[in-house]
Amino acid sequence: MELKKPIRNLLYFAIISCVSCVCYLHPVADDFDRYIYEALVRVRTQSVEAIYPIVKHESPRSEASSVLDSPQHLG
C-alpha cells in the first residue's frame, strides 16, 4: 500500500511532463493572447520597436490586428 502512492505520483508527474512538452513543442498557431503576453514580458528588457516586428509577424491574426498597427499601439 505504501508503494502505490509514490508510483501514482510518478505517473502523474510523467503525464504532466508529457503534456507540457507537447504544448511547448506544438503551440497553437492562432494563440494571439500568448503573442501579446510575450510582447509585454519582452518590453521589460527590449524596446517596443525591437520586438514589434517579431510579434507582428507571428501569425496571420496578429498581422491583421489593429492592436498591432504600429509600435506605439503595441506600447
PyMOL commands that set and color helices and strands:
alter all, ss='L'
color gray80, all
select helices_A, chain A and resi 4-25+32-42+48-56+60-64+66-68+71-74
alter helices_A, ss='H'
color red, helices_A
deselect
rebuild
show_as cartoon
